[in-house]
Amino acid sequence: MGCNLSKRNNTLEGKIALVTGASRGIGAAISLELAKLGAHVILTSRSVGGLEEVDDSIRSFGGSATISPLDLLDMEKIDHLGALVFDRYKKLDILVGNAGLLGTLGPINHLDPKVWDETLNINLTANWRLIRSFDPLLRQSSAGRAVFITSTAGQLIRPYWGIYAVSKAALQMLVLTYAKEVEKTKIKVNLFNPGGTRTAMRAQAFPGEEPSAVKSPENVAKQIIPLTLEECEAMGEVIRAKN
Protein backbone atom coordinates (compact mmCIF):
# COMPACT_ATOMS: atom_id res chain seq x y z
CA MET A 1 0.00 0.00 0.00
CA GLY A 2 2.77 2.44 0.92
CA CYS A 3 2.27 6.11 1.74
CA ASN A 4 0.94 8.82 -0.54
CA LEU A 5 3.52 11.46 0.31
CA SER A 6 1.97 14.07 -1.95
CA LYS A 7 -1.01 14.31 0.39
CA ARG A 8 0.80 14.09 3.69
CA ASN A 9 0.52 16.76 6.36
CA ASN A 10 4.05 17.40 7.55
CA THR A 11 3.31 17.99 11.20
CA LEU A 12 3.51 15.91 14.33
CA GLU A 13 2.41 18.64 16.70
CA GLY A 14 0.95 17.18 19.87
CA LYS A 15 2.29 13.70 19.13
CA ILE A 16 4.26 11.65 21.65
CA ALA A 17 7.00 9.49 20.15
CA LEU A 18 9.37 6.96 21.70
CA VAL A 19 12.60 5.88 19.99
CA THR A 20 14.90 3.09 21.18
CA GLY A 21 18.61 3.30 20.44
CA ALA A 22 18.21 7.06 20.19
CA SER A 23 21.73 8.03 21.24
CA ARG A 24 23.39 7.64 17.83
CA GLY A 25 23.02 6.52 14.23
CA ILE A 26 19.56 6.00 12.79
CA GLY A 27 17.91 6.35 16.21
CA ALA A 28 19.41 9.79 16.80
CA ALA A 29 18.58 10.91 13.26
CA ILE A 30 14.94 9.79 13.41
CA SER A 31 14.57 11.45 16.84
CA LEU A 32 15.74 14.76 15.38
CA GLU A 33 13.38 14.46 12.41
CA LEU A 34 10.41 13.66 14.65
CA ALA A 35 11.20 16.64 16.88
CA LYS A 36 11.57 18.96 13.88
CA LEU A 37 7.99 18.09 12.92
CA GLY A 38 6.74 18.95 16.39
CA ALA A 39 6.63 15.62 18.20
CA HIS A 40 7.74 15.33 21.81
CA VAL A 41 10.34 12.56 21.64
CA ILE A 42 11.13 10.16 24.48
CA LEU A 43 14.78 9.25 23.90
CA THR A 44 15.91 5.84 25.15
CA SER A 45 19.33 4.18 25.10
CA ARG A 46 21.95 2.81 27.46
CA SER A 47 24.25 5.74 26.62
CA VAL A 48 23.25 8.69 28.80
CA GLY A 49 25.94 10.89 27.25
CA GLY A 50 24.69 10.17 23.75
CA LEU A 51 21.10 10.88 24.77
CA GLU A 52 22.15 14.21 26.26
CA GLU A 53 23.81 15.20 22.98
CA VAL A 54 20.67 14.35 21.00
CA ASP A 55 18.53 16.20 23.54
CA ASP A 56 20.78 19.28 23.23
CA SER A 57 20.46 19.14 19.43
CA ILE A 58 16.68 18.93 19.65
CA ARG A 59 16.46 21.83 22.07
CA SER A 60 18.79 23.92 19.89
CA PHE A 61 16.01 24.30 17.30
CA GLY A 62 13.20 24.62 19.84
CA GLY A 63 12.20 20.97 19.86
CA SER A 64 10.96 18.97 22.82
CA ALA A 65 12.35 15.73 24.25
CA THR A 66 12.65 13.65 27.39
CA ILE A 67 15.70 11.53 28.20
CA SER A 68 14.90 8.06 29.53
CA PRO A 69 18.01 5.88 29.93
CA LEU A 70 17.03 2.28 29.30
CA ASP A 71 18.89 -1.01 29.12
CA LEU A 72 16.70 -3.19 26.91
CA LEU A 73 18.14 -6.29 28.56
CA ASP A 74 16.23 -5.28 31.70
CA MET A 75 12.76 -6.34 30.58
CA GLU A 76 11.03 -5.15 33.73
CA LYS A 77 12.29 -1.61 33.08
CA ILE A 78 10.58 -1.70 29.68
CA ASP A 79 7.30 -2.45 31.44
CA HIS A 80 8.03 0.28 33.98
CA LEU A 81 8.67 2.80 31.20
CA GLY A 82 5.31 1.92 29.67
CA ALA A 83 3.62 2.68 32.98
CA LEU A 84 5.49 5.99 33.31
CA VAL A 85 4.53 7.09 29.79
CA PHE A 86 0.90 6.23 30.49
CA ASP A 87 0.90 8.15 33.78
CA ARG A 88 2.37 11.25 32.15
CA TYR A 89 0.87 11.28 28.64
CA LYS A 90 -2.00 8.73 28.68
CA LYS A 91 -1.02 7.64 25.16
CA LEU A 92 1.80 6.95 22.72
CA ASP A 93 1.42 8.06 19.10
CA ILE A 94 4.68 6.78 17.60
CA LEU A 95 6.90 3.86 18.57
CA VAL A 96 10.20 3.37 16.73
CA GLY A 97 11.94 0.10 17.63
CA ASN A 98 15.41 0.90 16.37
CA ALA A 99 17.91 -0.47 18.89
CA GLY A 100 19.83 -3.48 17.66
CA LEU A 101 22.89 -5.60 18.26
CA LEU A 102 25.07 -7.31 15.65
CA GLY A 103 26.33 -10.02 17.95
CA THR A 104 29.26 -12.08 16.70
CA LEU A 105 29.83 -12.99 13.07
CA GLY A 106 30.98 -16.59 12.92
CA PRO A 107 29.95 -20.23 12.53
CA ILE A 108 26.75 -21.07 14.39
CA ASN A 109 28.38 -24.00 16.17
CA HIS A 110 31.07 -21.69 17.58
CA LEU A 111 28.84 -18.91 18.92
CA ASP A 112 29.06 -18.06 22.61
CA PRO A 113 25.70 -18.82 24.30
CA LYS A 114 25.90 -15.48 26.13
CA VAL A 115 26.23 -13.61 22.82
CA TRP A 116 23.35 -15.65 21.37
CA ASP A 117 21.08 -14.80 24.30
CA GLU A 118 22.04 -11.12 24.41
CA THR A 119 21.52 -10.61 20.67
CA LEU A 120 18.13 -12.35 20.68
CA ASN A 121 17.06 -10.42 23.77
CA ILE A 122 17.94 -7.02 22.27
CA ASN A 123 16.78 -7.63 18.70
CA LEU A 124 13.70 -9.76 19.37
CA THR A 125 12.52 -10.16 22.94
CA ALA A 126 12.91 -6.49 23.89
CA ASN A 127 10.76 -5.51 20.91
CA TRP A 128 8.10 -8.00 22.01
CA ARG A 129 8.17 -6.40 25.47
CA LEU A 130 7.86 -2.97 23.85
CA ILE A 131 4.78 -4.15 21.94
CA ARG A 132 3.37 -5.74 25.08
CA SER A 133 3.90 -2.59 27.16
CA PHE A 134 2.99 0.08 24.61
CA ASP A 135 0.16 -1.51 22.64
CA PRO A 136 -2.43 -0.17 25.13
CA LEU A 137 -0.95 3.33 24.75
CA LEU A 138 -0.88 3.13 20.94
CA ARG A 139 -4.57 2.20 21.10
CA GLN A 140 -5.23 5.44 23.01
CA SER A 141 -3.80 7.45 20.10
CA SER A 142 -6.00 8.74 17.30
CA ALA A 143 -3.44 7.24 14.89
CA GLY A 144 -0.90 4.99 16.58
CA ARG A 145 2.14 4.26 14.43
CA ALA A 146 4.83 1.63 15.09
CA VAL A 147 7.95 1.17 12.98
CA PHE A 148 10.59 -1.48 13.64
CA ILE A 149 14.01 -1.50 11.99
CA THR A 150 14.88 -4.74 10.23
CA SER A 151 17.66 -5.89 7.91
CA THR A 152 18.29 -7.75 4.68
CA ALA A 153 20.14 -10.23 6.90
CA GLY A 154 16.74 -11.49 8.06
CA GLN A 155 15.80 -12.43 4.49
CA LEU A 156 19.08 -13.44 2.86
CA ILE A 157 20.84 -16.64 3.91
CA ARG A 158 24.56 -16.00 4.37
CA PRO A 159 27.16 -18.00 6.29
CA TYR A 160 28.48 -16.56 9.56
CA TRP A 161 25.58 -14.12 10.06
CA GLY A 162 23.60 -16.69 12.05
CA ILE A 163 22.55 -14.96 15.25
CA TYR A 164 21.88 -11.56 13.67
CA ALA A 165 19.99 -13.14 10.76
CA VAL A 166 17.92 -15.34 13.08
CA SER A 167 17.03 -12.40 15.32
CA LYS A 168 15.95 -10.18 12.42
CA ALA A 169 13.96 -12.94 10.70
CA ALA A 170 12.16 -13.58 13.98
CA LEU A 171 11.60 -9.85 14.50
CA GLN A 172 9.92 -9.62 11.11
CA MET A 173 7.50 -12.44 11.95
CA LEU A 174 6.80 -10.89 15.35
CA VAL A 175 5.98 -7.48 13.88
CA LEU A 176 3.96 -8.79 10.93
CA THR A 177 1.95 -11.00 13.29
CA TYR A 178 1.27 -7.99 15.52
CA ALA A 179 0.20 -6.01 12.44
CA LYS A 180 -2.35 -8.71 11.60
CA GLU A 181 -3.67 -8.68 15.14
CA VAL A 182 -4.30 -4.92 15.15
CA GLU A 183 -5.44 -4.49 11.55
CA LYS A 184 -8.97 -3.55 12.66
CA THR A 185 -7.70 -0.79 14.95
CA LYS A 186 -6.31 2.66 14.18
CA ILE A 187 -2.76 1.41 14.68
CA LYS A 188 -0.47 1.00 11.67
CA VAL A 189 2.56 -1.26 12.07
CA ASN A 190 5.44 -1.67 9.62
CA LEU A 191 9.05 -2.74 9.28
CA PHE A 192 11.71 -0.59 7.66
CA ASN A 193 14.88 -2.00 6.12
CA PRO A 194 17.48 0.79 5.84
CA GLY A 195 19.98 -1.26 3.86
CA GLY A 196 23.63 -0.24 4.08
CA THR A 197 23.84 2.78 6.38
CA ARG A 198 26.74 4.70 7.92
CA THR A 199 26.44 3.43 11.50
CA ALA A 200 28.71 1.93 14.15
CA MET A 201 27.11 -1.48 13.56
CA ARG A 202 27.85 -1.26 9.84
CA ALA A 203 31.48 -0.39 10.57
CA GLN A 204 31.68 -3.38 12.91
CA ALA A 205 30.28 -5.73 10.25
CA PHE A 206 32.25 -4.26 7.33
CA PRO A 207 35.41 -2.69 8.82
CA GLY A 208 37.08 -2.17 5.42
CA GLU A 209 34.13 -0.42 3.79
CA GLU A 210 34.40 3.24 2.78
CA PRO A 211 31.74 5.04 4.89
CA SER A 212 30.78 7.35 2.03
CA ALA A 213 29.74 4.29 -0.01
CA VAL A 214 26.56 3.84 2.04
CA LYS A 215 23.62 6.04 3.06
CA SER A 216 23.78 8.45 5.96
CA PRO A 217 21.49 7.96 8.98
CA GLU A 218 19.89 11.31 8.11
CA ASN A 219 18.94 10.01 4.65
CA VAL A 220 17.34 6.93 6.21
CA ALA A 221 15.51 8.91 8.89
CA LYS A 222 13.80 11.10 6.30
CA GLN A 223 12.47 7.93 4.64
CA ILE A 224 11.14 6.54 7.92
CA ILE A 225 9.22 9.70 8.83
CA PRO A 226 6.31 9.09 6.39
CA LEU A 227 5.49 5.85 8.23
CA THR A 228 4.95 7.82 11.44
CA LEU A 229 2.42 10.24 9.96
CA GLU A 230 -1.32 9.99 10.49
CA GLU A 231 -1.95 10.20 6.73
CA CYS A 232 0.13 7.10 5.97
CA GLU A 233 -2.02 4.00 5.57
CA ALA A 234 0.81 1.48 5.02
CA MET A 235 0.19 -1.58 7.17
CA GLY A 236 2.07 -4.83 7.68
CA GLU A 237 4.73 -3.98 5.11
CA VAL A 238 8.50 -4.43 4.96
CA ILE A 239 9.70 -1.25 3.29
CA ARG A 240 13.24 -0.91 1.98
CA ALA A 241 15.09 2.39 1.88
CA LYS A 242 15.92 3.98 -1.44
CA ASN A 243 19.51 4.91 -2.16
Helices and strands as residue ranges (DSSP letters): G 5-7, E 16-20, H 25-36, E 40-44, H 48-60, E 64-67, H 75-89, E 94-97, G 108-110, H 113-120, I 121-125, H 126-139, E 145-149, G 152-154, H 162-181, E 188-193, H 200-205, G 211-213, H 217-224, G 225-228, E 238-240
